[in-house]
Amino acid sequence: MLRMTVVETTEQTTTLQLEGRIVEGWTQELRRACIELLALTPALVLDVEMVTFIDETGIEMLRHLKRNHVHIVGCSMFVSELLERTAKHRDTGFLSTYYA
């Protein structure tokens, strides 16, 4: 399960706190929530500090959001590294399951 909570909103930025698991089945809900929030404010911050598990689909979604100017904060060093390295290892079978 992935819980998404708006924890702060200003005229310029909305912060969405994620808690739980970012896995296939929840990534489209995350995408939809981000699109809706970006329609309301020019900047979106995702706080992933409370995320406990991310699968390949979740990593790909976070990378997609990051490329589209969504700021991701609260990452463990492991998740930060995955967000940077995923594309390099995509075809090697390196990705399977990730723990935050």
Backbone as CSV, one residue per row, in Angstrom:
resi,resn,N_x,N_y,N_z,CA_x,CA_y,CA_z,C_x,C_y,C_z
1,MET,0.843,-1.179,0.000,0.000,0.000,0.000,0.886,1.239,0.000
2,LEU,0.437,2.267,-0.692,1.131,3.549,-0.742,0.186,4.632,-0.257
3,ARG,0.577,5.285,0.815,-0.205,6.403,1.332,0.414,7.688,0.795
4,MET,-0.422,8.572,0.256,0.026,9.852,-0.283,-0.712,10.953,0.454
5,THR,0.049,11.846,1.104,-0.539,12.903,1.909,0.085,14.240,1.549
6,VAL,-0.741,15.216,1.217,-0.234,16.566,1.012,0.063,17.129,2.396
7,VAL,1.339,17.462,2.634,1.739,17.940,3.958,2.034,19.426,3.984
8,GLU,2.209,20.024,2.813,2.463,21.458,2.761,2.082,21.981,1.388
9,THR,1.423,23.129,1.379,1.066,23.777,0.123,1.267,25.275,0.268
10,THR,1.980,25.846,-0.692,2.119,27.297,-0.793,1.673,27.676,-2.197
11,GLU,1.767,28.955,-2.520,1.419,29.374,-3.874,2.369,28.792,-4.902
12,GLN,3.597,28.502,-4.492,4.624,28.051,-5.420,4.904,26.556,-5.375
13,THR,4.653,25.897,-4.236,5.089,24.511,-4.057,4.069,23.697,-3.274
14,THR,3.933,22.447,-3.674,3.168,21.470,-2.903,4.114,20.335,-2.543
15,THR,4.058,19.900,-1.288,4.857,18.763,-0.848,3.921,17.588,-0.595
16,LEU,4.225,16.474,-1.274,3.449,15.246,-1.137,4.310,14.225,-0.421
17,GLN,3.866,13.778,0.748,4.607,12.779,1.509,4.112,11.390,1.108
18,LEU,5.067,10.522,0.790,4.746,9.141,0.437,5.145,8.242,1.588
19,GLU,4.299,7.247,1.858,4.565,6.319,2.953,4.144,4.919,2.524
20,GLY,5.053,3.961,2.693,4.735,2.582,2.340,5.553,2.089,1.175
21,ARG,4.885,1.463,0.215,5.549,0.785,-0.890,5.205,1.436,-2.228
22,ILE,6.245,1.739,-3.011,6.030,2.246,-4.371,6.251,1.060,-5.296
23,VAL,5.156,0.447,-5.692,5.219,-0.780,-6.492,4.202,-0.712,-7.626
24,GLU,4.394,-1.606,-8.592,3.446,-1.698,-9.696,2.044,-1.821,-9.124
25,GLY,1.123,-1.127,-9.700,-0.236,-1.077,-9.172,-0.497,0.234,-8.455
26,TRP,0.535,0.809,-7.848,0.411,2.099,-7.175,1.087,3.213,-7.965
27,THR,1.929,2.869,-8.911,2.664,3.903,-9.643,1.736,4.786,-10.467
28,GLN,0.694,4.210,-11.038,-0.230,5.035,-11.816,-1.028,5.974,-10.917
29,GLU,-1.341,5.540,-9.704,-2.004,6.424,-8.743,-1.081,7.579,-8.370
30,LEU,0.198,7.274,-8.181,1.185,8.307,-7.879,1.284,9.295,-9.039
31,ARG,1.359,8.780,-10.242,1.437,9.632,-11.437,0.223,10.550,-11.520
32,ARG,-0.947,9.992,-11.319,-2.192,10.764,-11.385,-2.197,11.870,-10.317
33,ALA,-1.781,11.539,-9.106,-1.738,12.529,-8.024,-0.764,13.656,-8.361
34,CYS,0.380,13.311,-8.939,1.376,14.326,-9.304,0.845,15.255,-10.385
35,ILE,0.184,14.703,-11.377,-0.395,15.526,-12.443,-1.424,16.495,-11.870
36,GLU,-2.278,16.002,-10.979,-3.304,16.853,-10.376,-2.679,17.970,-9.550
37,LEU,-1.647,17.644,-8.770,-1.009,18.654,-7.926,-0.239,19.670,-8.748
38,LEU,0.403,19.224,-9.823,1.137,20.163,-10.679,0.201,21.111,-11.425
39,ALA,-1.047,20.748,-11.559,-2.024,21.652,-12.172,-2.380,22.789,-11.215
40,LEU,-2.113,22.592,-9.923,-2.469,23.584,-8.910,-1.316,24.495,-8.503
41,THR,-0.090,23.970,-8.514,1.088,24.752,-8.134,2.219,24.474,-9.128
42,PRO,3.117,25.433,-9.299,4.176,25.259,-10.295,5.246,24.234,-9.917
43,ALA,5.395,23.918,-8.643,6.450,22.990,-8.233,5.884,21.922,-7.303
44,LEU,6.418,20.719,-7.455,5.998,19.593,-6.624,7.216,18.955,-5.987
45,VAL,7.112,18.686,-4.696,8.160,17.998,-3.945,7.570,16.691,-3.441
46,LEU,8.269,15.583,-3.718,7.885,14.280,-3.163,8.819,13.954,-2.016
47,ASP,8.262,13.717,-0.847,9.052,13.321,0.320,8.923,11.807,0.456
48,VAL,10.021,11.091,0.209,10.001,9.627,0.213,10.669,9.029,1.454
49,GLU,10.851,9.840,2.477,11.533,9.374,3.683,10.828,8.175,4.326
50,MET,9.504,8.115,4.226,8.734,7.048,4.876,8.461,5.861,3.945
51,VAL,9.072,5.854,2.769,8.909,4.741,1.828,9.785,3.578,2.301
52,THR,9.199,2.398,2.353,9.914,1.226,2.867,10.340,0.249,1.785
53,PHE,9.760,0.380,0.593,10.031,-0.593,-0.461,9.763,0.050,-1.809
54,ILE,10.635,-0.197,-2.778,10.439,0.300,-4.135,10.823,-0.807,-5.103
55,ASP,9.903,-1.174,-6.002,10.258,-2.159,-7.023,10.728,-1.434,-8.286
56,GLU,11.034,-2.176,-9.312,11.558,-1.598,-10.553,10.603,-0.576,-11.152
57,THR,9.315,-0.879,-11.125,8.308,0.037,-11.659,8.308,1.342,-10.863
58,GLY,8.452,1.235,-9.565,8.496,2.422,-8.714,9.722,3.276,-8.976
59,ILE,10.865,2.648,-9.134,12.093,3.385,-9.454,11.940,4.101,-10.786
60,GLU,11.401,3.401,-11.771,11.207,4.023,-13.080,10.251,5.215,-12.988
61,MET,9.203,5.097,-12.186,8.260,6.201,-12.028,8.949,7.390,-11.360
62,LEU,9.734,7.149,-10.316,10.437,8.246,-9.653,11.427,8.908,-10.604
63,ARG,12.105,8.118,-11.418,13.043,8.682,-12.401,12.293,9.540,-13.421
64,HIS,11.140,9.066,-13.863,10.323,9.823,-14.808,9.890,11.155,-14.188
65,LEU,9.423,11.113,-12.957,8.986,12.335,-12.280,10.149,13.300,-12.098
66,LYS,11.301,12.760,-11.713,12.490,13.590,-11.513,12.894,14.273,-12.824
67,ARG,12.847,13.543,-13.931,13.163,14.137,-15.246,12.179,15.233,-15.619
68,ASN,10.985,15.169,-15.054,9.949,16.162,-15.341,9.843,17.207,-14.229
69,HIS,10.958,17.465,-13.586,11.127,18.573,-12.641,10.349,18.435,-11.337
70,VAL,10.028,17.200,-10.953,9.481,16.956,-9.624,10.681,16.729,-8.711
71,HIS,10.733,17.446,-7.609,11.845,17.331,-6.673,11.569,16.170,-5.714
72,ILE,12.564,15.315,-5.531,12.412,14.159,-4.644,13.353,14.354,-3.468
73,VAL,12.788,14.358,-2.264,13.573,14.581,-1.053,13.372,13.414,-0.088
74,GLY,14.263,13.337,0.889,14.151,12.315,1.919,14.619,10.945,1.469
75,CYS,15.373,10.889,0.380,15.860,9.602,-0.129,16.985,9.070,0.750
76,SER,16.959,7.779,0.967,18.129,7.151,1.560,19.230,7.194,0.509
77,MET,20.461,6.983,0.924,21.562,6.960,-0.050,21.341,5.859,-1.072
78,PHE,20.761,4.741,-0.636,20.508,3.616,-1.531,19.528,4.007,-2.634
79,VAL,18.423,4.646,-2.258,17.432,5.061,-3.245,18.021,6.129,-4.160
80,SER,18.775,7.057,-3.619,19.421,8.080,-4.446,20.299,7.447,-5.506
81,GLU,21.066,6.464,-5.107,21.943,5.765,-6.048,21.126,5.032,-7.111
82,LEU,20.049,4.388,-6.708,19.190,3.693,-7.673,18.597,4.658,-8.693
83,LEU,18.197,5.827,-8.241,17.617,6.802,-9.155,18.640,7.266,-10.191
84,GLU,19.897,7.298,-9.808,20.953,7.723,-10.729,21.412,6.593,-11.641
85,ARG,21.416,5.365,-11.156,22.013,4.252,-11.890,21.049,3.377,-12.668
86,THR,19.783,3.463,-12.428,18.827,2.536,-13.026,18.960,2.444,-14.535
87,ALA,19.038,3.563,-15.208,19.087,3.549,-16.675,20.318,2.812,-17.184
88,LYS,21.424,2.897,-16.497,22.661,2.262,-16.933,22.568,0.742,-16.907
89,HIS,21.760,0.204,-16.005,21.699,-1.247,-15.801,20.409,-1.875,-16.297
90,ARG,19.582,-1.118,-16.961,18.249,-1.583,-17.323,18.258,-2.903,-18.091
91,ASP,19.153,-3.076,-19.034,19.146,-4.266,-19.875,19.992,-5.408,-19.320
92,THR,20.571,-5.250,-18.150,21.467,-6.270,-17.628,20.792,-7.226,-16.662
93,GLY,19.528,-6.992,-16.354,18.862,-7.824,-15.370,19.209,-7.423,-13.953
94,PHE,19.927,-6.321,-13.809,20.346,-5.830,-12.496,19.148,-5.492,-11.625
95,LEU,18.090,-4.960,-12.244,16.934,-4.548,-11.472,16.010,-5.724,-11.206
96,SER,15.601,-5.862,-10.004,14.560,-6.819,-9.685,13.696,-6.239,-8.580
97,THR,14.233,-6.142,-7.379,13.481,-5.612,-6.242,14.415,-4.790,-5.388
98,TYR,13.902,-3.694,-4.852,14.723,-2.787,-4.066,14.059,-2.485,-2.740
99,TYR,14.873,-2.386,-1.737,14.412,-1.985,-0.418,14.985,-0.612,-0.122
100,ALA,14.161,0.289,0.381,14.612,1.659,0.683,15.406,1.685,1.963
